[in-house]
Each structure stands twice: as C-alpha cells, then as structure tokens.
C-alpha cells in the first residue's frame, strides 16, 4: 500500500518521486530553479576562488616588496653600525691619547726627552703604543734609573691602565754634531681591550 497526500489548494504542486519532480507539470520551472541554484553555487565558488587567487598574488607582491625593504634596512643598519663603530673607535683612541699624554707629562723626568709617540695598529689583538725616549748619557746608571722610575710610575697610574708593558730596548747613539753620546730607549706597551 502506497501512502500519499493530496494538496487540494495547490494541485500538482508536489511530486511523489524524484522522477515526478523532473517530468511532472511543474518540472520545467523546477529544472530552471535547479540550474539557477547550481549556477549560483558555481559562481560563488569561482568568485571566492578567484578572490583568494588575487589575494594570494597581492600578498606575494606585498611580501616581495617587504623583503626588499627589509634587505635595504638591514644594509642601512649594517652601514650605520660600521660608521658608529668607527666613531666609537676614534672616541676610544682620543681618550687613549689624552690619557697617555697627560700621564707622560706628569711623570717625565727632566733629563728624559720624548722623541716620538706612536700608536701601531696591527689588528685587534696587536695594538701597540711605542714611546721613543732620548737622554744624554751620563756616567753611572742614572739614565736607566730615571727610565725605570718613569715606567714604574706609568704602571701604577690609573690613567695608564689600558696599557701593559711589552718590552723595552736601550741603544747608544752618537749625538749629531756634538761629542755627547745619547741613550735612546724604545718602550712598547700593548693595548689592553
């Protein structure tokens, strides 16, 4: 026995089976609605897919532009770091020179003359401060005692803490145009970072 209902207000407005839905009196209208619904769903899917594709392309372009900006900023930052590092190095050396000259002027014995002050750059681990001192040779060991006294005073001075005594050499030289002999001492200090 088959159960069905009859709608007297809307005759033929229902379908008993799926075949009746497509071949009944309202089938054309129902097919049109079905095609329109399917087309609308396809359009919505295509629209969202195209919108996503355009969004992905825009994001790729934006990402590429941002990567270029970041690379440029990193290059600028590296350039600035090098510049500021150079400025810091100069600042450190200016303080270094002022400390050296101040300490030397205070502790220099009257018979010793400072002939030359050199800062030798040989890499980060090989920075040297070289002093060349000159004095007239006197009998006895007074010249060497003065040199030793100067080196001891400089070693105890807190302004000279950036230096450590590496080596020193003393040589005997003839005076240019005079009969006096001169003692020339070359003292090398390593720069402590």
DRENNU-817699 format. One record per residue (C-alpha): residue number from 1; x, y, z. Coordinates in nm, 3 decimals, padded with zeros to 5 digits, always signed. Each point is the difference from the previous one (the first is absolute). Layout:
N
+-----+---------+---------+---------+
: num :    east :   north :      up :
+-----+---------+---------+---------+
: NUM :       X :       Y :       Z :
...
+-----+---------+---------+---------+
//
This chain:
193
+-----+---------+---------+---------+
: num :    east :   north :      up :
+-----+---------+---------+---------+
:   1 : +00.000 : +00.000 : +00.000 :
:   2 : +00.138 : +00.346 : -00.103 :
:   3 : -00.052 : +00.298 : +00.227 :
:   4 : -00.037 : +00.342 : -00.153 :
:   5 : -00.165 : +00.332 : +00.065 :
:   6 : -00.199 : +00.219 : -00.229 :
:   7 : +00.022 : +00.375 : +00.029 :
:   8 : -00.335 : +00.135 : -00.119 :
:   9 : +00.107 : +00.362 : +00.024 :
:  10 : +00.297 : -00.050 : -00.232 :
:  11 : -00.070 : -00.286 : -00.236 :
:  12 : +00.307 : -00.163 : -00.156 :
:  13 : +00.225 : +00.199 : +00.227 :
:  14 : +00.177 : -00.301 : +00.142 :
:  15 : +00.184 : -00.294 : -00.146 :
:  16 : -00.038 : -00.358 : +00.113 :
:  17 : +00.349 : -00.104 : -00.103 :
:  18 : +00.316 : +00.164 : -00.130 :
:  19 : -00.100 : -00.089 : -00.355 :
:  20 : -00.327 : +00.182 : +00.036 :
:  21 : +00.188 : +00.304 : +00.120 :
:  22 : +00.177 : +00.027 : -00.339 :
:  23 : -00.282 : -00.125 : -00.232 :
:  24 : -00.312 : +00.129 : +00.171 :
:  25 : -00.201 : +00.309 : -00.097 :
:  26 : +00.228 : +00.233 : +00.201 :
:  27 : +00.321 : -00.172 : -00.121 :
:  28 : +00.115 : +00.282 : -00.231 :
:  29 : -00.024 : +00.257 : +00.275 :
:  30 : +00.175 : -00.233 : +00.246 :
:  31 : +00.279 : -00.073 : -00.249 :
:  32 : +00.047 : +00.370 : -00.058 :
:  33 : +00.028 : +00.060 : +00.376 :
:  34 : +00.239 : -00.293 : +00.031 :
:  35 : +00.223 : +00.130 : -00.280 :
:  36 : -00.007 : +00.350 : +00.144 :
:  37 : +00.091 : -00.131 : +00.346 :
:  38 : +00.284 : -00.216 : -00.137 :
:  39 : +00.125 : +00.293 : -00.212 :
:  40 : -00.017 : +00.230 : +00.301 :
:  41 : +00.197 : -00.249 : +00.213 :
:  42 : +00.259 : -00.036 : -00.278 :
:  43 : +00.029 : +00.379 : -00.032 :
:  44 : +00.043 : +00.040 : +00.375 :
:  45 : +00.270 : -00.271 : +00.006 :
:  46 : +00.177 : +00.153 : -00.303 :
:  47 : -00.023 : +00.351 : +00.146 :
:  48 : +00.145 : -00.106 : +00.334 :
:  49 : +00.275 : -00.199 : -00.179 :
:  50 : +00.090 : +00.296 : -00.225 :
:  51 : -00.013 : +00.240 : +00.291 :
:  52 : +00.230 : -00.230 : +00.197 :
:  53 : +00.235 : -00.025 : -00.301 :
:  54 : +00.014 : +00.378 : -00.037 :
:  55 : +00.054 : +00.035 : +00.374 :
:  56 : +00.285 : -00.254 : -00.011 :
:  57 : +00.161 : +00.183 : -00.294 :
:  58 : -00.032 : +00.333 : +00.181 :
:  59 : +00.147 : -00.157 : +00.313 :
:  60 : +00.291 : -00.138 : -00.201 :
:  61 : +00.071 : +00.339 : -00.152 :
:  62 : -00.032 : +00.167 : +00.339 :
:  63 : +00.229 : -00.261 : +00.156 :
:  64 : +00.256 : +00.048 : -00.275 :
:  65 : -00.009 : +00.379 : +00.046 :
:  66 : +00.033 : -00.039 : +00.378 :
:  67 : +00.296 : -00.236 : -00.040 :
:  68 : +00.172 : +00.259 : -00.220 :
:  69 : -00.069 : +00.271 : +00.259 :
:  70 : +00.131 : -00.222 : +00.280 :
:  71 : +00.315 : -00.078 : -00.201 :
:  72 : +00.054 : +00.372 : -00.064 :
:  73 : -00.057 : +00.081 : +00.369 :
:  74 : +00.245 : -00.273 : +00.104 :
:  75 : +00.260 : +00.140 : -00.239 :
:  76 : -00.059 : +00.351 : +00.138 :
:  77 : +00.025 : -00.136 : +00.354 :
:  78 : +00.327 : -00.178 : -00.081 :
:  79 : +00.138 : +00.322 : -00.152 :
:  80 : -00.107 : +00.196 : +00.309 :
:  81 : +00.159 : -00.261 : +00.229 :
:  82 : +00.330 : +00.028 : -00.186 :
:  83 : -00.016 : +00.379 : +00.019 :
:  84 : -00.082 : +00.005 : +00.372 :
:  85 : +00.261 : -00.265 : +00.073 :
:  86 : +00.258 : +00.221 : -00.171 :
:  87 : -00.118 : +00.297 : +00.205 :
:  88 : +00.026 : -00.205 : +00.320 :
:  89 : +00.350 : -00.111 : -00.095 :
:  90 : +00.104 : +00.360 : -00.062 :
:  91 : -00.153 : +00.107 : +00.328 :
:  92 : +00.188 : -00.273 : +00.184 :
:  93 : +00.328 : +00.095 : -00.165 :
:  94 : -00.048 : +00.369 : +00.078 :
:  95 : -00.045 : -00.085 : +00.366 :
:  96 : +00.297 : -00.231 : -00.029 :
:  97 : +00.223 : +00.273 : -00.142 :
:  98 : -00.108 : +00.260 : +00.251 :
:  99 : +00.062 : -00.242 : +00.289 :
: 100 : +00.339 : -00.094 : -00.137 :
: 101 : +00.115 : +00.357 : -00.054 :
: 102 : -00.127 : +00.116 : +00.338 :
: 103 : +00.172 : -00.288 : +00.184 :
: 104 : +00.324 : +00.049 : -00.195 :
: 105 : +00.008 : +00.371 : +00.072 :
: 106 : -00.044 : -00.058 : +00.373 :
: 107 : +00.255 : -00.280 : +00.044 :
: 108 : +00.270 : +00.093 : -00.253 :
: 109 : +00.335 : +00.060 : +00.176 :
: 110 : +00.173 : +00.327 : -00.098 :
: 111 : +00.295 : -00.173 : -00.168 :
: 112 : -00.213 : -00.225 : -00.225 :
: 113 : -00.139 : +00.142 : -00.323 :
: 114 : -00.292 : -00.154 : -00.182 :
: 115 : +00.110 : -00.032 : -00.360 :
: 116 : -00.292 : -00.195 : -00.147 :
: 117 : -00.341 : -00.144 : +00.098 :
: 118 : -00.151 : -00.256 : -00.240 :
: 119 : -00.319 : -00.196 : +00.005 :
: 120 : +00.055 : -00.311 : -00.213 :
: 121 : -00.309 : -00.176 : -00.131 :
: 122 : +00.071 : -00.363 : -00.085 :
: 123 : -00.345 : -00.155 : +00.036 :
: 124 : -00.236 : -00.013 : +00.296 :
: 125 : +00.238 : -00.207 : +00.215 :
: 126 : +00.321 : +00.182 : -00.101 :
: 127 : -00.042 : +00.366 : +00.084 :
: 128 : +00.315 : +00.154 : +00.141 :
: 129 : +00.094 : +00.332 : +00.149 :
: 130 : +00.367 : +00.066 : -00.070 :
: 131 : +00.197 : +00.273 : +00.178 :
: 132 : +00.346 : +00.109 : -00.110 :
: 133 : +00.189 : +00.181 : +00.277 :
: 134 : +00.334 : +00.177 : -00.027 :
: 135 : +00.246 : +00.112 : +00.266 :
: 136 : +00.362 : +00.111 : +00.012 :
: 137 : +00.224 : -00.276 : +00.131 :
: 138 : +00.138 : +00.073 : +00.345 :
: 139 : +00.254 : -00.203 : +00.193 :
: 140 : -00.153 : -00.260 : +00.229 :
: 141 : -00.346 : -00.151 : -00.039 :
: 142 : -00.210 : +00.315 : +00.058 :
: 143 : -00.158 : -00.014 : -00.347 :
: 144 : -00.131 : -00.352 : +00.049 :
: 145 : -00.125 : +00.082 : +00.350 :
: 146 : -00.201 : +00.293 : -00.140 :
: 147 : -00.143 : -00.223 : -00.274 :
: 148 : -00.088 : -00.267 : +00.256 :
: 149 : -00.162 : +00.262 : +00.225 :
: 150 : -00.208 : +00.129 : -00.293 :
: 151 : -00.119 : -00.351 : -00.093 :
: 152 : -00.091 : -00.079 : +00.362 :
: 153 : -00.194 : +00.325 : +00.037 :
: 154 : -00.187 : -00.063 : -00.325 :
: 155 : -00.079 : -00.358 : +00.107 :
: 156 : -00.162 : +00.123 : +00.322 :
: 157 : -00.194 : +00.287 : -00.160 :
: 158 : -00.375 : -00.083 : -00.040 :
: 159 : -00.016 : +00.203 : -00.323 :
: 160 : +00.258 : -00.237 : -00.147 :
: 161 : -00.198 : -00.314 : +00.087 :
: 162 : -00.082 : -00.063 : -00.368 :
: 163 : +00.364 : -00.087 : -00.065 :
: 164 : +00.226 : -00.281 : +00.104 :
: 165 : +00.377 : +00.014 : -00.041 :
: 166 : +00.109 : -00.234 : -00.279 :
: 167 : +00.371 : +00.067 : -00.040 :
: 168 : +00.260 : +00.273 : -00.003 :
: 169 : +00.336 : +00.044 : -00.166 :
: 170 : +00.283 : +00.240 : +00.073 :
: 171 : +00.259 : +00.095 : -00.264 :
: 172 : +00.302 : +00.229 : +00.006 :
: 173 : +00.010 : +00.266 : -00.278 :
: 174 : +00.252 : +00.265 : -00.090 :
: 175 : -00.128 : +00.355 : +00.029 :
: 176 : -00.039 : +00.174 : -00.334 :
: 177 : +00.268 : +00.270 : -00.020 :
: 178 : +00.095 : -00.027 : +00.369 :
: 179 : +00.243 : -00.208 : +00.198 :
: 180 : -00.268 : -00.122 : +00.240 :
: 181 : -00.141 : -00.348 : -00.024 :
: 182 : -00.373 : -00.054 : +00.030 :
: 183 : -00.194 : -00.286 : +00.149 :
: 184 : -00.312 : -00.078 : -00.207 :
: 185 : -00.264 : -00.218 : +00.164 :
: 186 : -00.288 : -00.155 : -00.193 :
: 187 : -00.284 : -00.116 : +00.225 :
: 188 : -00.298 : -00.198 : -00.134 :
: 189 : -00.332 : -00.033 : +00.181 :
: 190 : -00.278 : -00.235 : -00.106 :
: 191 : -00.351 : +00.143 : -00.007 :
: 192 : -00.231 : -00.184 : +00.236 :
: 193 : -00.355 : -00.015 : -00.143 :
+-----+---------+---------+---------+
//
